[in-house]
Amino acid sequence: MQPAAADVAVVILAGGEATRFPGKLERDAGGVPLLLRVYRNVRSIGPVYVSANAPFGDTVARELDCTIVPDSQPGRGPLGGIVSTFESVREPLCFTVAGDAPFVDVRVFDRLLAAWEPPLEAVAAERNGRIEPLCAIYSREAFLREGRTELATGSGAVRAVVERLVHRRVGFPDERALAGINTIAERDALLGLHF
């Protein structure tokens, strides 16, 4: 049974330190800051929550018409951000996407959602045989159950949480759809930018 649209929230992870490309989420990604590009790609799916560690600049803050959730466990990586944000979400399912993934959009979401069925607790994208846990649909309740445990006793990896859940992996014919930007060179190559 497919979930109703009202059952899904969007969680954008935007709290990373970005040591290889400082400030990348507010840098140009084809005429718009990278985070806004991701936000525009997914905002039609459902209510948007952005996990953040610091305030955004004026350009980004003006357009983000959504709930910003400060990370209650700074320094715990993406898992800490997801757990903090999921605690603020009301919807039973969360489509989770990295703030540096400029090609994740409604089509990616639809492909993941089409694979959702009970008793699944997660449907995650897969690229090159590896799970992409920051492009996934999660049962909010199930993820919080296992995510809190992983933060307390495990490695703190989102991938480890997915392995604890009843999950399915979904491959993508165009693996570029899942690409994330970690360096200036990756941004320029992926987006065809020339500065």
RAPE-V115219 format. One record per backbone hydrogen bond with DSSP energy under -1.0 kcal/mol. CO is the residue of the C=O (numbers start at 1). NH is the residue of the N-H. E is the energy in kcal/mol with one decimal. If there is no record, write none. Layout:
BEGIN
CO/NH/E ; CO/NH/E
END
This chain:
BEGIN
4/7/-2.0 ; 5/8/-1.6 ; 7/93/-2.4 ; 9/95/-3.3 ; 10/49/-2.8 ; 11/97/-2.6 ; 12/51/-2.8 ; 13/99/-2.4 ; 21/24/-1.7 ; 23/26/-1.7 ; 24/27/-1.4 ; 25/35/-2.9 ; 27/34/-2.1 ; 32/29/-2.4 ; 33/37/-2.1 ; 34/38/-2.1 ; 35/39/-2.7 ; 36/40/-2.9 ; 37/41/-1.7 ; 38/42/-1.3 ; 39/43/-1.9 ; 42/45/-1.9 ; 47/10/-3.2 ; 48/67/-1.8 ; 49/12/-2.7 ; 50/69/-3.3 ; 51/14/-2.4 ; 52/71/-1.7 ; 57/61/-2.9 ; 58/62/-2.5 ; 60/64/-1.8 ; 63/65/-1.4 ; 64/66/-1.3 ; 67/50/-2.9 ; 69/52/-2.1 ; 73/76/-1.3 ; 76/80/-1.2 ; 77/81/-1.7 ; 78/82/-2.8 ; 79/83/-2.7 ; 80/84/-2.3 ; 81/85/-2.3 ; 82/86/-3.3 ; 83/87/-1.6 ; 85/88/-1.9 ; 92/140/-2.9 ; 93/9/-2.6 ; 94/138/-2.4 ; 95/11/-3.0 ; 96/136/-1.7 ; 97/13/-2.4 ; 98/101/-1.4 ; 100/181/-2.0 ; 101/104/-1.2 ; 105/109/-2.2 ; 106/110/-3.1 ; 107/111/-1.9 ; 108/112/-2.0 ; 109/113/-3.1 ; 110/114/-2.2 ; 112/115/-1.1 ; 113/116/-1.6 ; 117/120/-2.5 ; 121/139/-2.7 ; 122/168/-1.5 ; 123/137/-2.7 ; 124/170/-2.5 ; 125/132/-3.2 ; 127/130/-2.2 ; 130/127/-3.0 ; 132/135/-1.8 ; 135/125/-2.6 ; 136/96/-3.3 ; 137/123/-2.3 ; 138/94/-2.5 ; 139/143/-2.8 ; 140/144/-2.5 ; 141/145/-2.1 ; 142/146/-2.3 ; 143/147/-3.6 ; 144/148/-2.2 ; 145/149/-1.1 ; 146/150/-2.5 ; 147/151/-2.4 ; 148/152/-1.8 ; 149/153/-2.6 ; 150/154/-2.1 ; 157/161/-1.2 ; 158/162/-2.1 ; 159/163/-1.9 ; 162/165/-1.1 ; 166/121/-3.8 ; 166/122/-1.3 ; 168/124/-2.5 ; 170/126/-2.1 ; 174/177/-1.9 ; 175/178/-1.5 ; 176/179/-1.6 ; 183/187/-2.2 ; 184/188/-2.7 ; 185/189/-2.4 ; 186/190/-2.9 ; 187/191/-2.5 ; 188/193/-1.4
END
